[in-house]
Amino acid sequence: MLNLILRRVVGAAVIAGGAAVAAAGARYAASRRINAAERLGEALLETERLEEASRYSAAESEAALAACAAYLLDVAHRAAAGIAGPPALDPVGYERKVQGDRGGSVATIITTAHEPESRWQFELEVPGVVRVSGSRRLTSSRFTGSKVHVRTPDTISVRFDNGYSARIESDLEFTAALLKVVGSQTSIHGSAHLSDNRENVGRLKIEPNGEVSGTITRGPDIVGRFEGSLVDGITFRQPGAGP
């Protein structure tokens, strides 16, 4: 049986000592205006997990679904990384394209709303491998102490050229530590629901401390479990797999 090790999604985090809320607020207000659509496009183009899923889809569809889930977490973290203040937004209706540096891949992001919440529709095409389409919403944000919290649900449909397809719905919250000087500034937590066209369904839970748990089932049977953390790495372990 396959023992699939999903790569580390988030590096170790070391939080700097406390600072005044006023100082954090100044950092927030003056932070670099990263364009949200451009950053999402760049994140979508990191397709290693999708290529991994394509290899597993024929014989071990549960492993393919797990790899698609890892792709979602990668995209979520990369899209939020470095955004410690209000991101720059394209005009409503603007179509932004981001070209990959290999395989002819291209991501297209359309900004569909600014108020009362920001919304994007997006698509990724890797010719001969996969097409991804989905939507992202920025539904709320709040400022507590030296941290900014942003809730961003995603819905993603993944359709491979070999006939395998998966759907992932997530409800994640990004936390940006404005005063962090060492390690990753951005962390994520929340949950994701997974399903595919091979009768696999699953749920992935990410705790505020980065611990990850969840299962993929097929009918009444558990066909794999997620273990580990965003800091130390996530493992998807199937029944009968070695340690």
VOKOLGU-623017 format. One line per 10 residues: number of its first residue (from 1); for each residue x, y, z of C-alpha. Coordinates in steps of 0.25 Angstrom, whole numbers, plus 2048, in hexadecimal, padded with zeros to 3 digits. Example, Ala and Ser with C-alpha at 12.3 -4.5 7.8 and 13.67 -1.06 7.14 Angstrom:
1> 831:7EE:81F | 837:7FC:81D .
//
This chain:
1> 800:800:800 | 804:80E:7FD | 809:817:809 | 808:824:803 | 810:830:809 | 80A:83D:806 | 815:848:806 | 816:852:810 | 80C:85D:80E | 810:868:818 .
11> 81E:86A:81E | 821:86B:82D | 81C:877:834 | 823:87F:83F | 81B:88B:844 | 822:897:848 | 820:89D:856 | 814:8A6:858 | 812:8B4:854 | 808:8BF:855 .
21> 7FB:8BE:84D | 7FE:8CC:848 | 80B:8C7:842 | 804:8BB:83B | 7F9:8C4:836 | 803:8CD:830 | 80A:8C1:829 | 7FC:8BD:824 | 7F9:8CA:81E | 807:8CC:817 .
31> 808:8BE:812 | 80C:8BB:804 | 7FF:8BA:7FB | 801:8AC:7F5 | 7F7:8AA:7EA | 7ED:89F:7EE | 7EA:899:7E0 | 7F8:899:7DC | 7FD:892:7E8 | 7F1:887:7E7 .
41> 7F6:885:7D8 | 804:883:7DD | 7FF:879:7E7 | 7F7:871:7DD | 803:86F:7D4 | 80A:867:7DF | 805:859:7D9 | 80E:84F:7DF | 803:849:7E7 | 7F9:848:7DB .
51> 804:841:7D3 | 805:837:7DF | 7F6:835:7DF | 7F6:832:7D0 | 800:827:7D2 | 7F7:820:7DE | 7E9:822:7D8 | 7E8:815:7D0 | 7EC:80B:7DB | 7EB:813:7E8 .
61> 7E1:81D:7E7 | 7E0:820:7F6 | 7EF:824:7F5 | 7EC:82D:7E9 | 7E1:834:7F1 | 7EB:836:7FD | 7F5:83D:7F3 | 7EA:846:7EE | 7E7:84A:7FC | 7F6:84D:7FE .
71> 7F5:856:7F2 | 7EA:85E:7F8 | 7F2:860:805 | 7FE:864:7FD | 7F5:86E:7F4 | 7EF:874:801 | 7FC:876:808 | 803:87C:7FC | 7F8:885:7F8 | 7F8:88B:806 .
81> 807:88B:809 | 80C:899:80A | 7FE:8A0:80B | 7FF:8A7:818 | 7F6:8B3:814 | 7EA:8B5:80B | 7EE:8AF:7FD | 7ED:8B7:7F0 | 7E1:8B3:7E8 | 7DF:8B3:7D9 .
91> 7D2:8BA:7D4 | 7C5:8B2:7D4 | 7C5:8AA:7C7 | 7D4:8AB:7C4 | 7DA:89E:7BF | 7E9:89B:7C4 | 7F1:890:7BD | 7FE:88B:7C4 | 807:882:7BB | 80E:876:7C1 .
101> 81D:874:7BD | 81B:865:7B9 | 811:85C:7B2 | 809:868:7AC | 801:86A:7B9 | 7F9:876:7BA | 7F0:87B:7C6 | 7E4:885:7C3 | 7DE:88D:7CE | 7D2:896:7CD .
111> 7CE:8A0:7D8 | 7BF:89F:7D9 | 7BC:8A7:7E5 | 7C2:8B1:7F0 | 7B6:8B3:7F9 | 7B0:8AF:802 | 7BB:8A4:800 | 7C6:8A2:7F7 | 7C4:897:7EC | 7CD:890:7E2 .
121> 7CA:886:7D7 | 7D6:87E:7D3 | 7DB:873:7C9 | 7E8:86C:7C7 | 7EC:864:7BB | 7F8:85A:7BA | 7F7:855:7AB | 7F6:846:7AB | 7F5:845:7BA | 7EA:84C:7C1 .
131> 7E0:858:7C2 | 7DC:85F:7CF | 7D1:868:7D1 | 7CB:86F:7DD | 7C7:87B:7E5 | 7CD:882:7F1 | 7C6:88C:7FB | 7CC:895:805 | 7C0:895:80F | 7C6:89C:81B .
141> 7D2:8A2:821 | 7D6:8A6:82F | 7E1:8AC:837 | 7E5:8A7:845 | 7F2:8AB:84B | 7FD:8A9:842 | 7F6:8A0:838 | 7EC:8A1:82D | 7E2:896:82A | 7DC:894:81D .
151> 7D1:88A:81A | 7D2:885:80B | 7C9:879:807 | 7CD:872:7FA | 7C6:868:7F0 | 7CF:861:7E7 | 7CB:857:7DB | 7D7:84F:7D6 | 7D5:847:7C9 | 7E0:83E:7C3 .
161> 7E2:83B:7B5 | 7E2:82C:7B9 | 7D4:82D:7BE | 7D6:82E:7CD | 7CF:83A:7D4 | 7CF:840:7E2 | 7C7:84B:7E9 | 7CC:852:7F5 | 7C5:85C:7FE | 7CD:863:809 .
171> 7CA:86D:814 | 7D7:873:818 | 7DC:87F:820 | 7EA:885:81E | 7F1:88C:829 | 7FC:896:826 | 806:899:832 | 809:8A7:82F | 815:8A8:838 | 81B:89A:835 .
181> 82A:89B:831 | 82E:88D:830 | 827:881:829 | 81A:882:821 | 811:88E:823 | 804:887:81F | 7FD:87B:824 | 7F0:874:821 | 7E5:86C:828 | 7D8:867:825 .
191> 7D1:85B:81E | 7D0:855:810 | 7C6:84B:80A | 7CB:842:7FF | 7C4:839:7F4 | 7C7:833:7E7 | 7C1:82B:7DC | 7C6:81E:7E2 | 7BD:81E:7EE | 7C7:823:7F7 .
201> 7C3:82E:801 | 7CB:835:80C | 7CD:840:816 | 7D9:847:81A | 7DB:84F:827 | 7E6:859:82A | 7E6:85E:838 | 7EB:86C:83C | 7F8:865:841 | 7FA:85F:833 .
211> 7F7:851:837 | 7F0:84A:82B | 7E6:83E:82C | 7DC:838:823 | 7D8:82B:81B | 7D4:827:80D | 7C9:81D:80D | 7C3:814:802 | 7B5:80F:805 | 7B6:80A:814 .
221> 7C6:808:814 | 7D1:812:818 | 7DB:811:80C | 7E5:81B:812 | 7E8:825:81D | 7EE:832:81E | 7F9:834:829 | 803:83E:82D | 804:84E:82D | 806:859:823 .
231> 813:85B:82A | 819:84D:82A | 812:848:81D | 805:841:81A | 804:832:818 | 7F9:82A:811 | 7FA:81C:816 | 7F2:811:810 | 7EE:804:817 | 7F9:7FA:817 .
241> 804:805:814 | 811:804:81B | 815:80E:826 .
//
